[in-house]
Amino acid sequence: MHGVCHCNNCQRRTGSAFGISTYFSISQVIEKRGEMKTYAFHHETQNHDQSRHFCSRCGTTLYWTVSTLPGLIGIAGGCFAAEAPFDEPTVSIGDGNRKSWATLPDSWKRAELK
């Protein structure tokens, strides 16, 4: 899954109107390196546990896991190098919380958070 999320949680995580998230099977991740710190919390609204891993030197959120998505790892879109860009997102998550000025292509799937 590759999309943008408009939930308040992602807005706070990125300091922006939305977060770009790409999910992979944990087995697809071949290396994690560098010193990282972890911030873990229970998301009351979505009733799941999240564990965020970020760079201890610069504070960038690198990846996270969510208890309701077992076996998957979310990687922040900004962590991908410009030399290896990913495809255009295809889904807008929490679309009802999207800022009115943030327009997206009509072809994108819209999904609401439960």
All heavy atoms as an XYZ file, in Angstrom:
890
protein
N       0.852     -1.175      0.000
C       0.000      0.000      0.000
C       0.896      1.236      0.000
O       1.878      1.301      0.721
C      -0.901      0.000      1.231
C      -1.774      1.223      1.310
S      -2.944      1.233      2.677
C      -1.883      1.334      4.071
N       0.543      2.176     -0.833
C       1.308      3.420     -0.924
C       0.300      4.562     -1.011
O      -0.485      4.642     -1.957
C       2.201      3.379     -2.161
C       2.967      4.628     -2.403
N       3.818      5.167     -1.471
C       3.000      5.443     -3.465
C       4.349      6.264     -1.974
N       3.870      6.445     -3.170
N       0.283      5.406      0.016
C      -0.702      6.467     -0.002
C      -0.339      7.621      0.900
O       0.753      7.686      1.463
N      -1.278      8.525      1.008
C      -1.133      9.656      1.909
C      -2.195      9.520      2.988
O      -3.300      9.051      2.724
C      -1.261     11.017      1.173
C      -0.152     11.191      0.165
C      -2.601     11.181      0.498
N      -1.844      9.885      4.211
C      -2.780      9.786      5.326
C      -2.998     11.173      5.921
O      -2.044     11.898      6.195
C      -2.253      8.818      6.380
S      -3.423      8.601      7.747
N      -4.254     11.494      6.124
C      -4.638     12.817      6.614
C      -5.048     12.822      8.077
O      -5.575     13.823      8.562
C      -5.802     13.359      5.774
C      -5.543     13.362      4.312
N      -4.857     14.363      3.684
C      -5.851     12.445      3.356
C      -4.770     14.088      2.394
N      -5.352     12.930      2.174
N      -4.821     11.711      8.788
C      -5.235     11.669     10.192
C      -4.394     12.654     11.019
O      -3.292     13.040     10.623
C      -5.129     10.250     10.758
S      -3.469      9.697     11.164
N      -4.938     13.061     12.143
C      -4.222     14.000     13.016
C      -2.875     13.439     13.453
O      -1.900     14.180     13.611
C      -5.064     14.329     14.246
C      -6.288     15.136     13.898
O      -6.315     15.835     12.884
N      -7.320     15.041     14.710
N      -2.814     12.127     13.642
C      -1.588     11.463     14.056
C      -0.480     11.669     13.016
O       0.646     12.039     13.354
C      -1.904      9.969     14.257
C      -0.815      9.217     14.938
O       0.196      9.762     15.335
N      -1.014      7.930     15.069
N      -0.789     11.434     11.753
C       0.214     11.616     10.692
C       0.548     13.088     10.486
O       1.682     13.437     10.173
C      -0.268     10.984      9.383
S      -0.110      9.185      9.386
N      -0.439     13.951     10.662
C      -0.167     15.382     10.545
C       0.835     15.815     11.615
O       1.763     16.566     11.339
C      -1.459     16.186     10.641
C      -2.345     16.018      9.437
C      -3.686     16.714      9.580
O      -4.019     17.267     10.621
N      -4.472     16.672      8.520
N       0.670     15.322     12.832
C       1.616     15.659     13.904
C       2.988     15.030     13.651
O       4.015     15.650     13.899
C       1.071     15.199     15.249
C      -0.055     16.055     15.749
C      -0.470     15.645     17.168
N      -1.745     16.222     17.480
C      -2.891     15.565     17.498
N      -2.916     14.269     17.257
N      -4.017     16.171     17.767
N       2.988     13.765     13.159
C       4.252     13.067     12.911
C       5.100     13.802     11.885
O       6.312     13.885     12.011
C       3.971     11.634     12.423
C       5.218     10.858     12.053
C       4.883      9.459     11.572
N       4.086      9.394     10.370
C       4.555      9.529      9.130
N       5.835      9.732      8.919
N       3.744      9.443      8.095
N       4.457     14.377     10.864
C       5.201     15.009      9.781
C       5.287     16.529      9.900
O       6.116     17.143      9.229
C       4.547     14.690      8.430
O       3.217     15.232      8.412
C       4.510     13.199      8.170
N       4.413     17.121     10.697
C       4.356     18.579     10.740
C       3.791     19.143      9.449
O       4.097     20.262      9.058
N       2.952     18.369      8.789
C       2.414     18.749      7.492
C       0.920     18.433      7.441
O       0.336     17.978      8.411
C       3.163     17.970      6.394
O       2.724     18.372      5.121
N       0.306     18.635      6.286
C      -1.119     18.378      6.118
C      -1.417     16.888      5.990
O      -2.552     16.461      6.160
C      -1.638     19.106      4.879
N      -0.407     16.074      5.688
C      -0.578     14.628      5.564
C       0.796     13.965      5.613
O       1.818     14.621      5.489
C      -1.311     14.238      4.272
C      -0.700     14.803      3.019
C       0.408     14.208      2.426
C      -1.230     15.930      2.435
C       0.966     14.726      1.274
C      -0.685     16.472      1.279
C       0.426     15.868      0.697
N       0.770     12.673      5.804
C       2.001     11.886      5.769
C       1.968     10.969      4.565
O       0.911     10.477      4.185
N       3.115     10.756      3.936
C       3.222      9.790      2.843
C       3.734      8.495      3.446
O       4.777      8.474      4.103
C       4.171     10.286      1.738
C       3.641     11.592      1.140
C       4.333      9.221      0.660
C       4.557     12.213      0.106
N       2.974      7.432      3.245
C       3.294      6.150      3.858
C       3.331      5.050      2.809
O       2.449      4.974      1.956
C       2.232      5.785      4.896
O       2.086      6.808      5.846
N       4.343      4.214      2.909
C       4.448      3.040      2.050
C       4.614      1.835      2.955
O       5.469      1.834      3.839
C       5.643      3.160      1.095
O       5.500      4.356      0.331
C       5.721      1.981      0.160
N       3.771      0.832      2.763
C       3.814     -0.365      3.590
C       4.387     -1.534      2.807
O       4.046     -1.740      1.642
C       2.418     -0.715      4.113
C       1.980      0.206      5.211
C       1.369      1.422      4.929
C       2.199     -0.125      6.543
C       0.976      2.278      5.944
C       1.813      0.726      7.567
C       1.202      1.923      7.258
O       0.818      2.772      8.267
N       5.264     -2.268      3.473
C       5.893     -3.454      2.911
C       5.734     -4.607      3.895
O       5.543     -4.393      5.092
C       7.401     -3.218      2.713
C       7.734     -2.147      1.739
C       7.967     -0.851      2.171
C       7.837     -2.426      0.388
C       8.294      0.158      1.273
C       8.162     -1.426     -0.517
C       8.388     -0.134     -0.083
N       5.890     -5.807      3.389
C       5.994     -6.967      4.259
C       7.308     -6.824      5.022
O       8.327     -6.410      4.445
C       6.017     -8.243      3.416
O       6.391     -9.332      4.212
N       7.297     -7.128      6.312
C       8.521     -7.003      7.114
C       9.652     -7.811      6.493
O      10.812     -7.391      6.516
C       8.249     -7.404      8.577
C       7.366     -6.335      9.235
C       9.547     -7.592      9.359
C       6.903     -6.669     10.637
N       9.338     -8.939      5.878
C      10.380     -9.776      5.267
C      11.044     -9.112      4.064
O      12.132     -9.513      3.661
C       9.793    -11.126      4.855
O       8.822    -10.960      3.837
N      10.421     -8.082      3.489
C      11.004     -7.376      2.350
C      12.098     -6.397      2.769
O      12.883     -5.970      1.944
C       9.928     -6.611      1.577
C       8.964     -7.492      0.832
C       7.910     -6.655      0.147
O       6.986     -6.148      0.782
N       8.052     -6.502     -1.163
N      12.130     -6.012      4.032
C      13.136     -5.065      4.521
C      14.408     -5.850      4.788
O      14.440     -6.757      5.623
C      12.648     -4.337      5.789
C      13.721     -3.409      6.326
C      11.377     -3.563      5.489
N      15.469     -5.495      4.073
C      16.692     -6.287      4.173
C      17.714     -5.706      5.137
O      18.634     -6.408      5.546
C      17.347     -6.493      2.784
C      17.611     -5.153      2.104
C      16.459     -7.363      1.912
C      18.378     -5.259      0.815
N      17.562     -4.443      5.514
C      18.537     -3.877      6.441
C      17.964     -2.668      7.164
O      17.263     -1.850      6.573
C      19.804     -3.461      5.682
C      20.902     -2.926      6.560
C      22.157     -2.551      5.781
O      22.102     -2.422      4.544
O      23.190     -2.391      6.433
N      18.293     -2.591      8.445
C      18.019     -1.403      9.263
C      19.346     -1.108      9.933
O      19.925     -1.985     10.572
C      16.960     -1.691     10.331
C      15.615     -2.093      9.808
C      14.711     -2.454     10.972
C      13.534     -3.247     10.493
N      12.848     -3.905     11.588
N      19.832      0.103      9.782
C      21.125      0.403     10.404
C      21.134      1.805     10.981
O      20.316      2.642     10.626
C      22.262      0.214      9.424
C      22.222      1.145      8.250
C      23.382      0.889      7.335
N      23.012      1.413      6.017
C      23.846      1.621      5.066
N      25.102      1.354      5.231
N      23.447      2.101      3.918
N      22.086      2.037     11.857
C      22.185      3.317     12.539
C      21.484      3.250     13.879
O      20.693      2.346     14.148
N      21.796      4.205     14.712
C      21.178      4.237     16.039
C      19.791      4.849     15.936
O      19.621      5.952     15.414
C      22.032      5.045     17.007
C      21.520      4.991     18.428
C      22.376      5.778     19.399
O      23.559      6.008     19.105
O      21.833      6.164     20.438
N      18.809      4.110     16.435
C      17.428      4.569     16.394
C      16.844      4.611     17.789
O      17.280      3.894     18.682
C      16.599      3.632     15.528
C      16.899      3.767     14.061
S      15.937      2.615     13.110
C      17.245      1.653     12.386
N      15.873      5.444     17.950
C      15.080      5.530     19.169
C      13.669      5.102     18.801
O      13.265      5.154     17.639
C      15.061      6.963     19.719
C      16.425      7.508     20.077
C      16.935      6.854     21.331
C      18.268      7.506     21.721
N      18.847      6.908     22.888
N      12.904      4.708     19.804
C      11.539      4.247     19.563
C      10.565      5.033     20.423
O      10.830      5.311     21.591
C      11.413      2.747     19.906
O      12.353      2.027     19.113
C      10.015      2.235     19.614
N       9.458      5.383     19.810
C       8.342      6.028     20.505
C       7.141      5.109     20.301
O       6.746      4.828     19.162
C       8.086      7.411     19.908
C       6.813      8.065     20.361
C       6.631      8.436     21.681
C       5.788      8.325     19.463
C       5.457      9.049     22.104
C       4.612      8.941     19.867
C       4.461      9.302     21.187
O       3.296      9.893     21.592
N       6.589      4.590     21.372
C       5.452      3.675     21.281
C       4.252      4.271     22.017
O       4.415      4.930     23.041
C       5.824      2.327     21.883
N       3.060      4.027     21.478
C       1.857      4.554     22.105
C       0.636      3.769     21.645
O       0.690      3.045     20.654
C       1.670      6.041     21.793
C       1.440      6.332     20.334
C       0.157      6.534     19.856
C       2.505      6.403     19.447
C      -0.060      6.797     18.506
C       2.299      6.664     18.104
C       1.012      6.862     17.632
N      -0.458      3.928     22.370
C      -1.740      3.343     21.987
C      -2.582      4.444     21.347
O      -2.800      5.491     21.949
C      -2.461      2.753     23.203
C      -3.762      2.127     22.841
N      -3.843      0.898     22.220
C      -5.036      2.565     22.981
C      -5.111      0.613     21.998
N      -5.859      1.607     22.451
N      -3.034      4.212     20.129
C      -3.870      5.170     19.402
C      -5.314      4.902     19.801
O      -5.923      3.915     19.374
C      -3.674      4.993     17.900
C      -4.212      6.113     17.086
N      -5.557      6.408     17.005
C      -3.585      7.020     16.309
C      -5.731      7.438     16.210
N      -4.546      7.833     15.776
N      -5.866      5.755     20.643
C      -7.209      5.549     21.191
C      -8.284      5.514     20.109
O      -9.123      4.616     20.085
C      -7.549      6.653     22.202
C      -6.715      6.613     23.463
C      -7.003      5.413     24.343
O      -8.142      4.889     24.319
O      -6.078      4.994     25.060
N      -8.274      6.459     19.195
C      -9.316      6.562     18.180
C      -9.356      5.330     17.289
O     -10.425      4.813     16.972
C      -9.105      7.821     17.313
O      -9.006      8.948     18.167
C     -10.251      8.018     16.335
N      -8.189      4.840     16.875
C      -8.134      3.687     15.975
C      -7.931      2.365     16.720
O      -7.881      1.306     16.104
C      -7.028      3.899     14.940
C      -7.323      5.080     14.048
C      -6.206      5.331     13.058
O      -5.557      4.405     12.602
N      -5.961      6.581     12.740
N      -7.805      2.443     18.039
C      -7.649      1.282     18.904
C      -6.558      0.323     18.429
O      -6.794     -0.861     18.188
C      -8.977      0.533     19.073
C      -8.904     -0.476     20.212
O      -8.138     -0.284     21.159
N      -9.680     -1.525     20.115
N      -5.360      0.867     18.257
C      -4.216      0.029     17.930
C      -2.965      0.583     18.609
O      -2.950      1.719     19.070
C      -4.010     -0.112     16.417
C      -3.592      1.155     15.727
N      -4.234      1.623     14.618
C      -2.592      2.038     15.956
C      -3.652      2.742     14.205
N      -2.652      3.008     15.002
N      -1.953     -0.261     18.675
C      -0.663      0.158     19.225
C       0.266      0.480     18.068
O       0.260     -0.209     17.043
C      -0.054     -0.957     20.085
C      -0.911     -1.238     21.305
O      -1.337     -0.267     21.964
O      -1.167     -2.417     21.585
N       1.048      1.538     18.236
C       2.024      1.928     17.228
C       3.389      2.011     17.860
O       3.535      2.426     19.012
C       1.680      3.312     16.652
C       1.124      3.279     15.272
C       0.986      4.669     14.687
O       1.962      5.416     14.590
N      -0.224      5.013     14.297
N       4.389      1.627     17.094
C       5.774      1.747     17.506
C       6.506      2.471     16.386
O       6.601      1.956     15.271
C       6.367      0.353     17.728
O       7.713      0.450     18.112
N       6.975      3.672     16.661
C       7.682      4.480     15.657
C       9.174      4.462     15.947
O       9.600      4.646     17.081
C       7.199      5.923     15.689
C       5.792      6.080     15.249
C       5.458      7.542     15.166
N       4.043      7.721     14.907
C       3.382      8.807     15.196
N       3.991      9.819     15.767
N       2.104      8.892     14.924
N       9.940      4.296     14.901
C      11.393      4.249     15.029
C      11.966      5.442     14.272
O      11.631      5.666     13.110
C      11.911      2.931     14.467
C      11.274      1.761     15.142
N      11.828      1.145     16.231
C      10.097      1.135     14.906
C      11.035      0.174     16.636
N       9.975      0.150     15.846
N      12.799      6.199     14.953
C      13.336      7.404     14.346
C      14.833      7.511     14.576
O      15.390      6.902     15.491
C      12.596      8.648     14.844
C      12.612      8.823     16.341
C      13.561      9.633     16.948
C      11.676      8.187     17.141
C      13.576      9.799     18.321
C      11.682      8.342     18.509
C      12.638      9.153     19.111
N      15.484      8.293     13.731
C      16.931      8.487     13.800
C      17.276      9.242     15.082
O      16.709     10.302     15.345
C      17.413      9.250     12.577
S      19.176      9.652     12.615
N      18.213      8.683     15.851
C      18.593      9.338     17.110
C      19.435     10.590     16.870
O      19.578     11.413     17.762
C      19.349      8.356     18.004
O      20.568      7.987     17.403
N      19.967     10.761     15.667
C      20.789     11.938     15.367
C      19.963     13.116     14.857
O      20.157     14.238     15.282
C      21.863     11.576     14.345
C      22.892     10.620     14.944
C      23.945     10.233     13.964
N      24.677     11.407     13.525
C      25.447     11.425     12.448
N      25.573     10.344     11.713
N      26.085     12.515     12.105
N      19.029     12.847     13.921
C      18.290     13.972     13.315
C      16.800     13.981     13.661
O      16.119     14.966     13.403
C      18.469     13.986     11.797
S      17.600     12.652     10.940
N      16.274     12.899     14.214
C      14.874     12.848     14.609
C      13.894     12.448     13.523
O      12.694     12.396     13.756
N      14.376     12.133     12.322
C      13.493     11.743     11.228
C      12.787     10.431     11.533
O      13.429      9.452     11.905
C      14.302     11.584      9.916
O      14.890     12.840      9.582
C      13.424     11.107      8.770
N      11.462     10.409     11.360
C      10.729      9.152     11.479
C      11.124      8.286     10.301
O      10.971      8.682      9.146
C       9.210      9.386     11.460
O       8.847     10.254     12.531
C       8.455      8.076     11.582
N      11.634      7.085     10.596
C      12.099      6.187      9.545
C      11.064      5.122      9.197
O      10.763      4.899      8.034
C      13.404      5.524      9.975
C      14.531      6.505     10.293
C      15.709      5.777     10.922
C      14.949      7.253      9.033
N      10.546      4.458     10.222
C       9.549      3.428      9.965
C       8.709      3.212     11.214
O       9.027      3.711     12.284
C      10.199      2.119      9.512
C      11.044      1.437     10.551
C      10.504      0.458     11.384
C      12.391      1.742     10.694
C      11.278     -0.183     12.335
C      13.179      1.104     11.638
C      12.614      0.141     12.453
O      13.382     -0.477     13.399
N       7.617      2.447     11.055
C       6.732      2.177     12.178
C       6.009      0.857     11.947
O       5.947      0.353     10.832
C       5.724      3.306     12.387
C       4.883      3.579     11.180
C       3.673      3.010     10.850
C       5.194      4.474     10.120
N       3.224      3.498      9.660
C       4.147      4.396      9.178
C       6.257      5.336      9.850
C       4.131      5.149      8.005
C       6.239      6.077      8.696
C       5.178      5.986      7.791
N       5.483      0.328     13.014
C       4.619     -0.849     12.951
C       3.324     -0.506     13.669
O       3.302      0.323     14.576
C       5.269     -2.089     13.592
O       5.611     -1.797     14.945
C       6.513     -2.517     12.820
N       2.261     -1.155     13.231
C       0.917     -0.936     13.778
C       0.339     -2.307     14.120
O       0.387     -3.218     13.282
C       0.016     -0.201     12.752
C      -1.375      0.012     13.303
C       0.641      1.124     12.339
N      -0.189     -2.450     15.318
C      -0.659     -3.756     15.776
C      -1.776     -4.339     14.910
O      -1.905     -5.552     14.816
C      -1.117     -3.679     17.235
O      -2.208     -2.789     17.371
N      -2.560     -3.500     14.254
C      -3.649     -4.000     13.416
C      -3.197     -4.340     11.996
O      -4.011     -4.766     11.176
C      -4.801     -2.975     13.357
O      -4.278     -1.713     12.951
C      -5.493     -2.856     14.702
N      -1.907     -4.140     11.711
C      -1.332     -4.508     10.410
C      -0.148     -5.450     10.641
O       0.991     -5.136     10.303
C      -0.868     -3.252      9.649
C      -1.937     -2.218      9.310
C      -1.311     -0.955      8.735
C      -2.953     -2.805      8.333
N      -0.412     -6.621     11.224
C       0.689     -7.529     11.547
C       1.438     -7.970     10.289
O       0.837     -8.197      9.247
C      -0.006     -8.710     12.218
C      -1.410     -8.665     11.744
C      -1.722     -7.215     11.508
N       2.748     -8.049     10.417
C       3.575     -8.484      9.295
C       3.940     -7.380      8.334
O       4.670     -7.597      7.372
N       3.429     -6.161      8.576
C       3.740     -5.028      7.699
C       4.576     -3.995      8.438
O       4.496     -3.865      9.654
C       2.464     -4.372      7.182
C       1.566     -5.215      6.291
C       0.344     -4.409      5.866
C       2.319     -5.711      5.066
N       5.341     -3.251      7.669
C       6.136     -2.151      8.205
C       5.862     -0.924      7.341
O       5.831     -1.013      6.109
C       7.640     -2.522      8.226
C       8.466     -1.440      8.893
C       8.162     -2.840      6.828
C       9.912     -1.858      9.170
N       5.587      0.196      7.992
C       5.350      1.446      7.280
C       6.640      2.237      7.211
O       7.358      2.351      8.205
N       6.946      2.742      6.035
C       8.162      3.539      5.849
C       7.752      4.910      5.335
O       6.962      5.024      4.392
C       9.138      2.852      4.877
C       9.525      1.480      5.436
C      10.365      3.729      4.648
C      10.441      0.669      4.556
N       8.283      5.950      5.979
C       7.955      7.328      5.601
C       8.435      7.614      4.178
O       9.578      7.312      3.821
C       8.580      8.304      6.583
N       7.545      8.196      3.373
C       7.854      8.469      1.972
C       9.090      9.327      1.764
O       9.821      9.147      0.799
N       9.352     10.236      2.686
C      10.512     11.103      2.553
C      11.836     10.397      2.759
O      12.894     10.966      2.490
N      11.801      9.153      3.205
C      13.041      8.397      3.432
C      13.595      7.769      2.167
O      14.707      7.246      2.179
C      12.809      7.305      4.472
S      12.519      7.966      6.111
N      12.831      7.801      1.086
C      13.313      7.224     -0.158
C      14.117      8.267     -0.927
O      13.675      9.388     -1.119
C      12.146      6.729     -1.011
C      11.446      5.548     -0.401
C      10.358      5.724      0.430
C      11.896      4.263     -0.638
C       9.714      4.650      1.007
C      11.264      3.172     -0.066
C      10.177      3.368      0.760
N      15.289      7.873     -1.368
C      16.181      8.784     -2.099
C      15.556      9.195     -3.425
O      14.830      8.421     -4.049
C      17.522      8.108     -2.344
N      15.865     10.406     -3.849
C      15.349     10.912     -5.125
C      15.815     10.044     -6.287
O      15.146      9.961     -7.312
C      15.795     12.357     -5.329
N      16.956      9.383     -6.141
C      17.473      8.527     -7.204
C      16.642      7.249     -7.347
O      16.727      6.556     -8.345
C      18.932      8.119     -6.932
C      19.889      9.288     -6.797
C      19.854      9.908     -5.396
O      19.827      9.181     -4.395
O      19.834     11.143     -5.316
N      15.891      6.895     -6.325
C      15.068      5.684     -6.347
C      13.635      6.044     -5.943
O      13.133      5.573     -4.938
C      15.654      4.641     -5.400
N      12.980      6.894     -6.723
C      11.633      7.329     -6.337
C      10.632      6.193     -6.440
O      10.820      5.244     -7.192
C      11.328      8.427     -7.352
C      12.137      8.066     -8.548
C      13.393      7.427     -8.008
N       9.574      6.313     -5.669
C       8.499      5.343     -5.735
C       7.393      5.903     -6.611
O       7.390      7.081     -6.957
C       7.990      4.973     -4.347
C       7.793      6.157     -3.441
C       6.651      6.921     -3.514
C       8.772      6.514     -2.518
C       6.464      8.013     -2.688
C       8.594      7.609     -1.688
C       7.437      8.352     -1.779
N       6.470      5.031     -6.980
C       5.357      5.444     -7.837
C       4.444      6.424     -7.111
O       4.495      6.568     -5.895
C       4.550      4.229     -8.273
C       5.348      3.309     -9.184
O       6.278      3.792     -9.852
O       5.037      2.106     -9.211
N       3.579      7.050     -7.877
C       2.582      7.957     -7.319
C       1.686      7.197     -6.346
O       1.310      6.054     -6.604
C       1.738      8.509     -8.470
C       0.618      9.408     -8.027
C      -0.209      9.917     -9.203
O       0.329     10.035    -10.311
O      -1.407     10.181     -8.995
N       1.353      7.822     -5.203
C       0.414      7.167     -4.285
C      -0.903      6.863     -4.995
O      -1.254      7.512     -5.987
C       0.213      8.206     -3.181
C       1.432      9.063     -3.249
C       1.807      9.109     -4.703
N      -1.634      5.887     -4.462
C      -2.897      5.502     -5.094
C      -4.083      5.595     -4.156
O      -5.209      5.350     -4.572
C      -2.816      4.055     -5.616
O      -2.498      3.197     -4.519
C      -1.764      3.925     -6.707
N      -3.836      5.942     -2.890
C      -4.925      5.986     -1.925
C      -4.769      7.168     -0.984
O      -3.649      7.543     -0.625
C      -5.030      4.659     -1.127
C      -3.790      4.413     -0.315
C      -6.267      4.619     -0.251
N      -5.885      7.765     -0.624
C      -5.934      8.848      0.346
C      -6.649      8.307      1.575
O      -7.852      8.042      1.541
C      -6.690     10.047     -0.235
O      -6.866     11.048      0.735
N      -5.898      8.102      2.654
C      -6.426      7.509      3.877
C      -6.890      8.629      4.811
O      -6.211      9.646      4.945
C      -5.347      6.646      4.552
C      -4.855      5.593      3.565
C      -5.857      6.021      5.840
C      -3.500      5.044      3.874
N      -8.023      8.430      5.463
C      -8.574      9.477      6.321
C      -8.979     10.685      5.508
O      -8.858     11.829      5.943
N      -9.478     10.412      4.301
C      -9.768     11.483      3.345
C     -10.742     12.525      3.883
O     -10.663     13.689      3.516
C     -10.307     10.882      2.046
C     -10.253     11.864      0.900
O      -9.133     12.189      0.451
O     -11.331     12.331      0.470
N     -11.634     12.132      4.788
C     -12.577     13.086      5.365
C     -11.901     14.141      6.214
O     -12.477     15.201      6.479
N     -10.666     13.889      6.617
C      -9.897     14.837      7.422
C      -8.922     15.648      6.564
O      -8.147     16.440      7.077
C      -9.133     14.070      8.518
C      -8.702     14.960      9.653
O      -9.424     15.845     10.062
N      -7.513     14.717     10.169
N      -8.976     15.434      5.244
C      -8.072     16.144      4.319
C      -8.372     17.636      4.350
O      -9.525     18.060      4.401
C      -8.258     15.604      2.897
C      -7.381     16.299      1.881
C      -7.368     15.614      0.520
N      -8.608     15.011      0.096
C      -9.380     15.498     -0.876
N      -9.062     16.611     -1.519
N     -10.482     14.868     -1.206
N      -7.321     18.448      4.348
C      -7.479     19.903      4.299
C      -8.182     20.288      3.002
O      -7.906     19.715      1.941
C      -6.113     20.603      4.369
C      -5.283     20.232      5.585
C      -5.970     20.643      6.863
C      -5.088     20.332      8.067
N      -5.820     20.223      9.298
N      -9.070     21.244      3.068
C      -9.881     21.615      1.905
C      -9.041     22.099      0.726
O      -9.437     21.948     -0.422
C     -10.898     22.696      2.290
O     -10.225     23.861      2.743
N      -7.856     22.628      0.984
C      -7.004     23.140     -0.087
C      -6.094     22.065     -0.686
O      -5.432     22.304     -1.697
C      -6.152     24.308      0.411
C      -5.460     24.035      1.708
C      -5.873     24.421      2.951
C      -4.238     23.304      1.914
N      -4.987     23.969      3.908
C      -3.980     23.284      3.301
C      -3.345     22.663      1.064
C      -2.864     22.661      3.852
C      -2.232     22.036      1.610
C      -2.009     22.046      2.989
N      -6.082     20.870     -0.090
C      -5.222     19.786     -0.590
C      -6.002     18.969     -1.613
O      -6.823     18.135     -1.267
C      -4.755     18.900      0.559
N      -5.779     19.248     -2.879
C      -6.486     18.524     -3.935
C      -5.652     17.324     -4.381
O      -4.426     17.376     -4.380
C      -6.778     19.437     -5.136
O      -5.543     19.964     -5.629
C      -7.686     20.592     -4.738
N      -6.349     16.265     -4.736
C      -5.705     15.028     -5.155
C      -6.334     14.551     -6.461
O      -7.473     14.906     -6.776
C      -5.895     13.953     -4.079
C      -5.315     14.278     -2.707
C      -5.727     13.213     -1.700
C      -3.801     14.384     -2.775
N      -5.627     13.722     -7.216
C      -6.188     13.194     -8.467
C      -7.482     12.405     -8.218
O      -7.597     11.692     -7.221
C      -5.084     12.268     -8.991
C      -3.827     12.765     -8.349
C      -4.244     13.286     -6.996
N      -8.432     12.537     -9.117
C      -9.696     11.821     -8.998
C      -9.509     10.311     -9.053
O     -10.342      9.560     -8.550
C     -10.665     12.251    -10.108
C     -11.146     13.687     -9.929
O     -11.148     14.172     -8.772
O     -11.503     14.316    -10.941
N      -8.428      9.849     -9.652
C      -8.195      8.408     -9.804
C      -7.793      7.720     -8.500
O      -7.838      6.500     -8.403
C      -7.104      8.159    -10.855
O      -5.880      8.764    -10.434
N      -7.411      8.496     -7.484
C      -6.993      7.890     -6.220
C      -8.184      7.336     -5.458
O      -9.255      7.948     -5.395
C      -6.309      8.921     -5.335
C      -4.935      9.323     -5.759
C      -4.376      9.199     -7.008
C      -3.959      9.953     -4.948
N      -3.113      9.716     -6.991
C      -2.833     10.186     -5.745
C      -3.936     10.353     -3.626
C      -1.689     10.787     -5.262
C      -2.792     10.955     -3.135
C      -1.679     11.175     -3.955
N      -7.974      6.189     -4.836
C      -8.981      5.590     -3.967
C      -9.079      6.434     -2.691
O      -8.065      6.926     -2.203
C      -8.563      4.156     -3.645
C      -9.498      3.427     -2.742
C      -8.970      2.002     -2.514
C      -9.663      1.374     -1.347
N      -9.082      0.064     -1.024
N     -10.277      6.596     -2.171
C     -10.500      7.329     -0.918
C     -10.873      6.324      0.166
O     -11.729      5.471     -0.057
C     -11.620      8.353     -1.042
C     -11.496      9.468     -2.091
C     -10.144     10.085     -2.214
N     -10.164     11.394     -2.849
C      -9.590     11.651     -4.008
N      -8.995     10.725     -4.702
N      -9.617     12.874     -4.507
N     -10.234      6.423      1.313
C     -10.521      5.503      2.405
C     -10.673      6.292      3.698
O      -9.946      7.258      3.937
C      -9.389      4.489      2.550
N     -11.629      5.881      4.505
C     -11.830      6.507      5.806
C     -11.243      5.622      6.896
O     -11.171      4.400      6.745
C     -13.311      6.759      6.074
C     -13.890      7.843      5.192
C     -13.140      9.156      5.231
O     -12.634      9.546      6.298
O     -13.059      9.822      4.190
N     -10.837      6.231      7.967
C     -10.313      5.490      9.113
C     -11.475      5.009      9.958
O     -12.495      5.673     10.066
C      -9.394      6.392      9.936
C      -8.156      6.874      9.191
C      -7.442      7.939     10.000
C      -7.225      5.711      8.913
N     -11.299      3.865     10.564
C     -12.349      3.301     11.416
C     -12.088      3.597     12.844
O     -11.029      3.735     13.310
C     -12.445      1.803     11.189
C     -12.858      1.501      9.779
C     -12.901      0.014      9.540
C     -13.252     -0.204      8.086
N     -13.410     -1.525      7.699
